[in-house]
Amino acid sequence: MTSSERVAIIGGARTPFAKAGTHLREHTALHLGTHAVDGALDKTGLDPEAVDHLVFGIVTLDARVPHLAREVNFSSRLPDKVRSLTVTDNCITSISAIESVCDAIVAGRARVALAGGVESMSNPSVLWSRNATRVLSDLQGAKTVAEKLKILARLRPGDLVPRPPGIAEPSTGLSMGEHTEITVKEWGISRTEQDEIAYRSHMNAAAATEDGRLPAEIHPLDGLDRDPIIRPSTTMEKLAKLPPVFDPSDAGTLTAGNSSPLTDGASTTVLMAEPAAAELGYEPLAFVKGIQFAAISPDDGLLMGPGVAVPRLLRRLGLSLDDIDIVEMHEAFAGQVAANLAAWEHGWKEDPIGKVDRDKLNPLGGSIAIGHPFAATGSRIVNQLAHEMVRRDARYGLISICGAGATAAAMVLERS
């Protein structure tokens, strides 16, 4: 990007993040997404009429709202003229949304845009069996009562049992947690190291909540102005007592304590072309220096994509890990964090880039403590990092996010 084409991070907002089935269970994805978009407008003081594009994502798709971004557009204070695009890309969805916005700004198709994502894990689309679906479809074409009764007779009791969205990878039949159990065994990641990462996540998030850094990014909802998943009272001893979830044998090490929970929430990021930010009177928090995606075989480790994406991005930008002041690494599982840190340090499919200073890693906590609404996490991390870079007068910040489907996204923000 040239200096005149730089994409600025202006700010953003998010809902509180809450475990599925708890505080936000009455809110649909559409409502949560709308709340985050309006919250971003409020927190930045942005005139909705200035917005050109909205790129918004979701992973747990709702067939009743197939074009979520456009419906968020209509439900929010944004004008109808806004170009709206819905994206879905597993856990890297809102980074893909930001990439789309950056491309539009650099190409001159947009000057001011919003990007983000949402999940309502409390309100998934519930499916029927294939036989029930076929029966109900055929029923629509039946002309007589006799025809309808004949079609209905094909139903079996099991067909009426609702089927929630699957958590297994369609390509492998294993869940992300089961894949990560394989990864930690291959990389020799101990239970203690995983619990230490989880403990640090909660302690950092608790401190950032207490001093107001995390609540400053939240647009309160139903009186909730902080993330209730954060456990300031947890200890290494408490974490050590939790049983393994994905491998119940003595060899299992992934627990509810060192894994991110299913989460409801939404987040939005405000981006602008650098000249537009100046014209509208905004001082950018940071600029997008570069974005990199990677895809690997699930057999190599479903969540090991950052081991490829981050070294490639740093090499392309001419940066080293020592140049990075803050590292924001998505914590799907503590084991995945530890394995990718090892890949960076020792080399894997790319040359080694060095060891991360743990004091630079997730200084405000990560997804284990804060929560992980799949499509919202990338936007949450971008907003969180940009604000912390301002507070620390940091030059470079690195984002690393693994994704289901054996994908990953990396991003570098800069301040100058």
C-alpha positions in Angstrom: 0.0 0.0 0.0 1.2 3.5 -0.7 0.9 6.2 1.9 -2.1 7.7 0.1 -3.8 4.2 0.1 -3.2 3.3 3.7 -6.3 1.8 5.5 -6.8 3.3 8.9 -8.3 1.6 12.0 -10.6 4.3 13.5 -12.2 2.3 16.3 -15.1 0.0 16.8 -17.4 -1.7 19.4 -18.7 -5.0 20.4 -21.3 -6.6 22.6 -20.3 -8.3 25.8 -19.2 -11.8 25.0 -21.2 -14.5 27.0 -21.3 -18.3 27.1 -24.0 -19.7 24.9 -27.3 -20.3 26.7 -26.7 -17.6 29.3 -26.9 -13.8 29.3 -27.4 -13.2 25.6 -29.6 -16.2 24.8 -32.7 -14.1 24.0 -30.8 -12.2 21.3 -30.6 -13.4 17.7 -27.5 -13.0 15.5 -29.3 -10.2 13.7 -30.0 -8.3 16.9 -26.4 -8.8 18.2 -24.9 -7.7 14.9 -27.1 -4.6 14.7 -26.1 -3.7 18.3 -22.4 -3.9 17.5 -22.8 -1.8 14.4 -24.8 0.9 16.1 -22.3 0.8 19.0 -19.4 1.4 16.6 -21.2 4.4 15.2 -21.8 5.7 18.7 -18.3 5.1 20.0 -16.6 6.7 17.0 -19.2 9.5 16.6 -19.4 8.5 12.9 -22.2 9.9 10.8 -24.0 6.9 9.3 -24.3 8.7 6.0 -20.5 8.7 5.6 -20.4 4.8 5.4 -20.0 3.3 2.0 -19.5 -0.5 2.8 -20.6 -3.0 5.4 -18.9 -6.4 5.3 -20.3 -8.6 8.1 -19.8 -12.3 8.8 -21.4 -15.3 10.5 -20.4 -19.0 10.8 -23.5 -20.6 12.3 -25.7 -19.6 9.4 -29.4 -19.0 9.9 -31.3 -20.1 6.8 -34.0 -17.6 7.7 -31.6 -14.7 7.3 -29.4 -15.7 4.4 -28.0 -12.3 3.7 -27.2 -11.2 7.2 -25.1 -8.2 6.4 -27.9 -6.6 4.4 -30.4 -7.2 7.2 -28.0 -5.7 9.7 -27.7 -2.7 7.4 -31.5 -2.3 7.4 -31.8 -2.9 11.2 -29.1 -0.5 12.2 -28.8 3.3 11.7 -26.9 2.8 8.4 -28.6 4.2 5.3 -30.0 1.8 2.8 -27.5 2.9 0.2 -24.6 1.1 1.9 -23.1 -1.8 0.0 -23.5 -4.8 2.2 -21.7 -8.2 1.9 -22.1 -11.3 4.0 -19.0 -13.5 4.5 -18.3 -16.8 6.2 -14.8 -18.1 6.8 -14.9 -20.0 10.1 -12.9 -18.4 12.9 -11.1 -16.0 10.6 -14.4 -14.6 9.2 -14.1 -11.0 10.4 -10.4 -10.8 9.2 -11.7 -11.8 5.8 -14.3 -9.1 6.2 -11.6 -6.6 7.0 -9.6 -7.8 4.0 -12.6 -7.2 1.7 -13.0 -3.7 3.1 -9.2 -3.0 2.7 -9.4 -4.1 -0.9 -12.4 -1.9 -1.6 -10.7 1.1 0.0 -7.4 0.7 -1.8 -9.2 0.2 -5.1 -11.1 3.4 -4.5 -14.6 1.8 -4.3 -15.0 2.9 -0.7 -13.7 5.5 1.7 -15.4 4.6 4.9 -16.5 1.1 5.8 -17.4 -1.2 8.7 -16.3 -4.9 9.0 -17.2 -7.4 11.7 -19.1 -10.5 12.6 -21.5 -12.2 14.9 -22.6 -15.5 16.4 -25.6 -16.5 18.4 -24.7 -20.0 19.5 -27.8 -19.9 21.7 -30.0 -19.8 18.7 -28.7 -22.2 16.0 -30.8 -23.3 13.1 -32.2 -26.7 14.1 -32.4 -29.2 11.3 -34.5 -32.4 10.7 -33.3 -35.6 9.2 -32.9 -35.9 5.5 -35.9 -38.1 5.3 -38.1 -35.6 7.2 -36.8 -32.8 5.0 -37.8 -34.8 1.9 -41.2 -35.7 3.3 -42.0 -32.1 4.2 -40.9 -31.0 0.8 -43.0 -33.6 -1.0 -45.9 -32.7 1.2 -46.0 -29.3 -0.4 -46.9 -30.8 -3.8 -49.6 -33.2 -2.5 -53.0 -32.5 -3.9 -55.3 -34.7 -1.9 -55.7 -35.8 1.7 -54.9 -39.4 0.6 -51.6 -38.2 -1.0 -50.7 -36.3 2.1 -51.3 -39.2 4.4 -49.3 -41.5 2.2 -46.4 -39.1 2.3 -46.6 -38.6 6.0 -46.6 -42.3 6.5 -42.9 -42.3 5.4 -42.0 -40.4 8.6 -40.3 -42.4 11.4 -40.1 -41.4 15.1 -36.3 -40.7 14.7 -37.0 -38.2 11.9 -38.7 -35.9 14.4 -35.6 -35.6 16.6 -34.0 -32.1 16.0 -30.5 -32.1 14.8 -28.3 -29.1 15.9 -25.5 -27.9 13.7 -22.6 -30.3 13.7 -19.3 -29.5 15.5 -17.2 -32.1 13.6 -15.2 -31.2 10.5 -17.0 -32.5 7.5 -13.7 -33.5 5.9 -12.4 -35.5 8.8 -15.3 -36.3 11.1 -13.4 -35.0 14.1 -14.1 -31.8 16.2 -11.6 -29.0 16.6 -10.9 -30.3 20.1 -10.3 -33.8 19.0 -7.9 -32.5 16.3 -6.1 -30.4 18.9 -5.7 -33.4 21.2 -3.8 -35.0 18.3 -1.7 -31.9 17.8 -0.6 -31.5 21.4 0.5 -35.1 21.5 2.5 -34.7 18.3 4.1 -31.5 19.6 4.7 -32.7 23.1 2.6 -29.9 24.7 2.0 -30.6 28.4 -1.2 -30.1 30.4 0.7 -27.7 32.7 1.7 -25.5 29.8 -1.9 -25.4 28.5 -3.2 -24.5 31.9 -0.6 -21.8 32.3 -1.8 -20.2 29.1 -5.4 -20.3 30.2 -4.5 -19.0 33.6 -2.6 -16.0 32.1 -5.5 -15.3 29.8 -7.9 -15.0 32.7 -5.6 -12.9 34.8 -4.8 -10.5 32.0 -8.4 -10.2 31.0 -9.5 -9.6 34.7 -6.9 -6.9 35.0 -8.0 -5.3 31.8 -11.6 -5.4 32.9 -10.8 -3.9 36.3 -8.8 -1.0 34.9 -11.5 -0.3 32.2 -9.6 -1.2 29.0 -11.9 -4.0 28.0 -15.2 -2.4 29.1 -14.2 0.7 27.0 -14.7 -1.4 23.9 -18.1 -2.8 24.9 -21.5 -1.4 23.9 -23.5 -2.6 26.9 -26.5 -4.8 26.3 -29.2 -5.7 28.8 -27.2 -3.9 31.5 -24.2 -6.1 30.9 -21.0 -4.0 30.3 -18.3 -6.6 30.7 -17.5 -10.2 29.7 -19.0 -12.7 32.3 -16.8 -15.5 31.0 -13.7 -14.0 32.6 -12.7 -15.8 35.9 -10.5 -13.5 38.1 -10.6 -16.1 40.9 -9.3 -19.1 38.9 -6.1 -20.7 39.9 -3.7 -23.2 38.5 -4.9 -25.7 41.1 -8.5 -25.2 40.0 -7.6 -25.7 36.4 -5.6 -28.8 37.1 -8.7 -30.5 38.7 -10.8 -30.3 35.5 -11.2 -33.5 33.5 -10.2 -33.8 29.9 -13.1 -33.3 27.4 -12.0 -34.6 24.0 -9.8 -37.5 25.1 -11.2 -39.0 28.4 -8.2 -41.3 28.8 -5.2 -40.5 31.0 -3.5 -39.1 27.9 -6.1 -36.3 27.4 -5.1 -32.8 28.3 -7.7 -30.5 26.8 -10.3 -29.4 29.4 -13.1 -26.8 29.6 -10.6 -24.6 31.4 -8.0 -24.5 28.8 -10.4 -24.3 25.8 -12.5 -21.4 24.5 -16.2 -21.7 25.2 -19.1 -21.6 22.8 -20.0 -17.9 22.8 -22.6 -15.4 21.8 -21.4 -12.0 20.7 -20.7 -9.5 17.9 -18.0 -7.0 17.0 -17.6 -4.2 14.5 -14.5 -2.4 13.3 -14.5 1.0 11.6 -12.0 1.5 8.8 -11.3 4.5 6.5 -9.0 5.5 3.7 -6.3 7.7 5.3 -7.4 10.9 3.4 -11.0 10.2 4.4 -10.0 10.0 8.1 -8.2 13.3 7.8 -11.1 15.0 6.1 -13.6 13.7 8.7 -11.3 14.8 11.6 -10.3 11.3 12.8 -6.9 10.4 14.2 -6.4 6.7 13.3 -5.5 4.3 16.1 -3.4 2.3 13.7 -3.0 1.3 10.0 -3.3 -2.0 8.3 0.3 -2.9 7.2 -0.5 -6.3 5.8 -2.7 -9.4 5.8 -1.8 -13.0 5.1 -3.9 -16.1 4.8 -2.8 -19.7 4.8 -4.4 -23.1 4.2 -2.9 -26.5 5.1 -4.0 -30.1 5.2 -6.0 -31.1 8.3 -3.6 -34.0 8.6 -0.8 -31.5 9.4 -2.8 -30.1 12.3 -6.2 -28.6 11.9 -5.3 -25.4 13.8 -1.7 -25.1 12.8 -2.2 -22.6 10.0 -0.6 -19.7 12.0 2.6 -21.7 11.8 2.6 -20.9 8.1 0.7 -17.6 7.9 2.7 -15.5 10.4 6.2 -16.3 9.1 5.1 -15.6 5.6 3.5 -12.3 6.5 6.6 -11.1 8.5 8.9 -12.1 5.7 6.8 -10.3 3.1 6.7 -7.2 5.1 10.4 -7.3 5.9 9.8 -7.5 9.7 11.1 -9.8 12.4 9.4 -11.0 15.5 11.7 -8.7 17.5 10.0 -5.7 15.7 6.6 -6.6 17.1 5.6 -4.9 20.3 2.3 -6.7 20.9 1.2 -10.2 19.8 -2.5 -11.0 19.8 -3.0 -14.7 19.3 -6.4 -16.2 19.1 -6.8 -18.9 21.8 -9.1 -21.5 20.4 -7.4 -23.9 22.7 -4.3 -23.3 24.9 -2.7 -26.4 23.2 -3.1 -24.8 19.8 -1.4 -21.6 21.1 1.5 -23.6 22.5 2.0 -25.7 19.4 2.0 -22.7 17.0 4.4 -20.8 19.3 6.7 -23.8 19.1 6.4 -23.9 15.3 7.4 -20.2 15.1 10.4 -20.8 17.5 11.8 -24.0 16.0 10.5 -23.8 12.4 8.0 -26.1 10.8 6.8 -25.6 7.2 8.5 -22.2 7.3 11.8 -21.1 8.7 11.8 -20.3 12.4 11.0 -16.7 13.3 12.0 -16.8 17.0 10.5 -17.1 20.5 7.6 -14.8 21.6 8.1 -12.8 24.7 5.2 -14.0 26.8 4.8 -10.5 28.3 4.0 -9.3 24.8 1.4 -12.1 24.2 -2.3 -11.3 24.7 -1.7 -8.6 27.3 -5.5 -8.0 27.7 -6.4 -11.7 27.8 -7.6 -13.9 24.9 -10.4 -16.0 23.7 -10.2 -18.6 26.5 -11.1 -15.9 29.0 -13.1 -13.4 26.9 -14.9 -15.8 24.7 -15.0 -16.8 21.1 -18.0 -16.0 18.9 -16.5 -17.4 15.8 -17.1 -14.6 13.3 -16.6 -11.8 15.8 -13.2 -12.8 17.2 -11.1 -11.2 14.5 -12.8 -7.8 14.8 -12.5 -8.0 18.6 -8.8 -8.6 18.4 -8.2 -5.8 15.9 -10.0 -3.3 18.0 -8.3 -4.5 21.2 -4.9 -4.4 19.6 -5.3 -1.0 18.0 -6.3 0.6 21.3 -3.5 -1.1 23.2 -1.0 0.1 20.7 -2.1 3.7 21.3 -1.8 3.2 25.1 1.7 1.7 24.7 2.9 3.9 21.9 3.7 0.7 20.0 5.0 0.7 16.5 3.9 -2.8 15.3 1.2 -5.2 16.5 0.8 -8.8 15.2 -2.5 -10.7 15.0 -2.6 -14.5 14.6 -5.9 -16.5 14.2 -6.3 -20.2 13.5 -9.4 -21.4 11.7 -11.5 -24.5 11.4 -11.0 -26.1 8.0 -7.2 -25.9 8.5 -6.9 -22.2 7.7 -5.4 -19.2 9.3 -5.1 -15.4 9.1 -2.3 -13.1 10.2 -2.3 -9.3 10.2 0.2 -6.6 11.2 -1.0 -3.2 12.4 1.4 -0.2 12.4 1.5 3.2 13.9 3.7 6.0 12.5 
